[in-house]
Amino acid sequence: MKKQFGSGALTAWAILPLGSLAVPCGAAPDPTSITGKLGDAPVITNNPPAVAVAQFIATEGKPFHGSVVAVSSPDGTGVFFQVNFRNLPTDGVCGPYEYHLHERALPPDGNCSAAGGHLDPFQRGQEIPCDINRPQSCQVGDLSGKHGKVAAPNLEFKRYRELYTSLTPDTTAFFANRSVVVHFPNGTRFACANFTSRDFLLDAKGVDGPRFEGLGPGMFGGPAGDLPGVGFGRGLGPWAGPGSGLLPPDGRPWFKRALSLLRM
């Protein structure tokens, strides 16, 4: 079962503190001192068990496809992302692609222009590039700025923990009712997709975890075990791959499996 969150953007407004972005005449801003008008983004520590998936579907004349899968971390701190892009164009394209969480969901016609700007609840702006060494100062939605841009043609299962995004509805860093957009190196919007939420199911062994239908093999290849994967896996969730013999006695096994595989 999946459900689509409604669209909507959350913004906040405040008076720009004097000097927060001011620099001497003729000097370039120091990216190590840049922050949002409302300050740096806080680490999200209260994410509930949740999963959100955005899928890019290949079409005639546009073979690009892929997915962005987001799963709450075991302790609620941040969100685990897996990004998989295939068949990014290479002809006439110089430099890597960027991808971001955007502030609005797409309309039924899939028009990427309707996604609005980057998810930026702290009003940092994008004129000055993100400092990868200070991710808290970057736009919340600037995933490629914080975790690396994408070289064509393929990005195969890049995985990381993003500390400043939320899967808690009605919070400013929540993104499961929004979209993700892939940009050409010149900033033009190339592809976009809405996130959908995925529910947790109870498998035949009574092990809780998210289930995905028809999204291909498991996110992480796990050792052979007695829990067959369905789509992205069932029971132990998307981190278990085709199946795993590891069945922790308590808690959410798919969370524990995520930690052991990611080593984070």
C-alpha positions in Angstrom: 0.0 0.0 0.0 1.2 3.5 -0.7 -0.3 6.9 -0.2 0.6 10.2 -1.7 0.9 13.1 0.7 -0.7 16.3 -0.4 1.3 19.2 -1.7 2.2 22.2 0.3 5.2 24.3 1.1 6.4 25.5 4.5 8.2 28.8 4.7 9.3 31.0 7.5 10.1 34.7 7.5 12.3 36.8 9.7 14.3 40.1 9.5 17.8 39.5 8.2 20.2 40.1 11.0 22.6 43.0 10.1 25.9 41.5 8.9 24.8 37.9 8.5 25.6 38.0 4.8 27.3 41.4 4.5 30.8 41.5 3.2 33.3 44.3 2.5 32.9 46.0 -0.9 34.7 44.0 -3.6 35.2 40.9 -1.4 33.6 37.5 -2.1 31.5 36.0 0.7 33.4 33.4 2.8 31.4 30.2 2.4 32.6 29.0 5.8 30.7 31.9 7.5 27.5 31.7 5.5 24.3 30.6 7.3 20.6 31.0 6.7 18.6 34.1 7.7 17.1 32.0 10.4 20.4 30.4 11.4 21.8 26.9 10.7 19.6 23.8 10.3 19.4 21.7 13.5 20.1 18.0 13.5 16.8 16.1 13.4 16.6 13.7 16.4 13.0 12.6 16.5 12.2 11.0 13.2 9.5 8.3 13.5 9.7 5.0 11.7 8.9 6.0 8.1 9.8 5.4 4.5 9.5 7.7 1.5 10.3 6.8 -2.1 10.6 8.9 -5.3 10.8 7.0 -8.6 12.0 8.3 -12.0 10.4 6.3 -14.8 12.1 6.0 -18.2 10.0 7.2 -21.2 10.4 7.0 -24.9 13.3 9.2 -25.9 14.4 9.7 -22.3 16.0 6.5 -20.9 16.9 8.1 -17.6 15.4 6.2 -14.6 16.2 5.7 -11.0 15.0 6.3 -7.4 15.6 8.1 -4.2 14.7 6.0 -1.1 14.6 7.5 2.3 14.3 5.6 5.6 14.3 6.9 9.1 17.5 6.1 11.1 17.2 3.5 13.9 17.6 6.1 16.6 15.5 8.8 14.9 18.5 10.9 14.2 18.4 11.9 10.5 17.4 9.9 7.5 19.2 7.2 5.5 19.1 7.9 1.8 19.8 5.7 -1.1 20.2 7.3 -4.5 20.2 5.3 -7.8 20.3 7.2 -11.1 20.8 5.4 -14.5 21.3 6.7 -18.0 22.0 10.3 -17.3 22.8 12.1 -20.6 26.5 12.5 -21.4 26.3 14.1 -24.9 27.2 17.8 -24.7 27.1 17.8 -20.9 30.1 19.1 -19.0 30.3 18.6 -15.3 28.3 16.6 -12.7 24.6 16.8 -12.1 22.9 18.2 -9.0 19.8 17.0 -7.2 17.8 18.6 -4.5 14.6 18.2 -2.4 12.2 20.9 -3.6 9.6 22.8 -1.7 6.5 21.6 -3.5 5.0 18.4 -4.9 4.6 18.1 -8.7 1.2 18.5 -10.4 -0.4 15.6 -12.3 1.3 16.6 -15.5 4.8 16.3 -13.9 5.9 19.8 -14.7 9.3 20.2 -12.9 8.9 24.0 -12.9 6.0 23.6 -10.5 8.3 22.1 -7.8 9.2 25.6 -6.6 12.7 26.3 -5.1 14.9 24.1 -3.0 13.6 23.1 0.4 15.1 25.9 2.4 13.2 26.6 5.6 16.1 28.6 7.1 16.3 30.9 4.1 19.9 30.3 3.3 19.6 30.8 -0.5 21.7 29.1 -3.2 23.7 31.9 -4.7 26.8 30.8 -2.6 27.5 27.1 -3.0 27.0 24.8 -0.1 30.1 24.2 2.0 30.3 20.4 2.3 32.3 20.7 5.5 29.4 22.7 7.1 26.3 20.8 6.0 24.2 22.4 8.8 24.7 25.8 7.0 23.5 24.5 3.6 19.9 24.4 2.3 18.1 21.5 3.9 17.1 20.2 0.5 20.6 20.5 -1.1 21.5 16.8 -1.0 24.1 16.9 -3.7 25.8 20.0 -2.1 26.1 18.1 1.2 26.8 14.6 -0.1 28.3 15.0 -3.6 27.1 15.7 -7.1 26.4 13.0 -9.7 28.7 12.1 -12.6 27.0 10.7 -15.7 25.9 8.3 -16.8 25.2 6.3 -13.7 25.1 6.7 -9.9 24.6 3.3 -8.5 23.2 3.0 -5.0 24.9 5.9 -3.3 24.0 5.7 0.4 24.4 8.2 3.2 22.8 9.5 6.4 21.4 13.0 6.1 21.1 14.6 9.5 19.0 17.7 8.6 15.9 16.3 6.9 12.7 15.0 8.6 10.1 12.3 8.1 7.9 13.9 10.7 4.9 15.5 9.1 4.2 19.2 9.7 7.8 20.1 10.4 9.8 22.5 8.3 12.4 19.9 7.2 9.7 17.3 6.3 10.0 16.2 2.6 7.8 13.2 2.1 5.0 15.5 0.7 7.4 17.2 -1.7 9.5 16.3 -4.7 13.1 15.7 -5.8 14.6 17.3 -8.9 17.7 16.4 -10.9 19.4 19.4 -12.6 21.7 19.6 -15.6 25.1 21.1 -14.6 23.9 24.5 -15.8 21.0 24.4 -13.4 18.2 23.5 -15.8 15.7 21.0 -14.4 16.2 17.7 -16.1 14.0 15.2 -14.2 11.7 15.3 -11.2 9.5 12.9 -9.1 7.2 13.1 -6.1 7.9 11.2 -2.9 5.3 8.7 -1.7 5.1 7.2 1.7 5.4 3.4 2.2 3.6 1.6 5.0 5.0 -1.0 7.4 3.7 -4.5 7.1 4.0 -7.5 9.3 5.5 -10.5 7.5 4.7 -14.2 8.1 7.4 -14.4 10.8 6.0 -11.4 12.7 9.0 -9.2 11.9 8.0 -5.6 11.2 9.5 -3.7 8.4 8.6 -1.8 5.2 7.7 -3.6 2.1 8.2 -2.4 -1.5 6.6 -4.0 -4.5 8.2 -4.0 -7.9 11.2 -1.8 -7.2 13.9 -4.4 -8.0 16.4 -6.1 -5.8 17.2 -5.3 -2.2 19.0 -2.1 -1.4 21.8 -3.8 0.3 22.9 -7.3 -0.6 22.6 -9.4 2.5 23.7 -13.0 3.2 21.3 -15.7 2.1 18.7 -16.4 4.8 15.2 -17.7 5.4 13.4 -14.4 4.7 12.9 -14.0 0.9 13.0 -10.5 -0.4 9.9 -9.1 -2.1 10.8 -6.1 -4.3 13.0 -4.2 -1.9 12.6 -6.8 0.8 10.0 -7.7 3.3 10.2 -8.2 7.1 13.7 -6.9 7.5 12.9 -4.0 5.3 14.8 -2.4 2.4 18.2 -2.9 4.1 18.0 -6.7 4.1 18.5 -7.3 0.4 17.4 -10.7 -0.9 17.1 -12.1 2.7 19.0 -12.4 5.9 19.3 -14.9 8.6 19.8 -12.2 11.2 16.8 -11.8 13.4 17.5 -9.6 16.4 15.3 -10.6 19.3 13.7 -7.2 19.9 13.2 -3.7 18.5 12.9 -3.2 14.7 15.2 -5.7 13.0 15.3 -3.8 9.8 16.7 -0.8 11.7 19.4 -2.9 13.3 20.3 -4.4 10.0 20.6 -1.0 8.5 23.2 0.0 11.1 25.2 -3.1 10.7 25.3 -2.8 6.9 25.9 1.0 6.7 28.5 1.0 9.6 27.3 4.5 10.6 
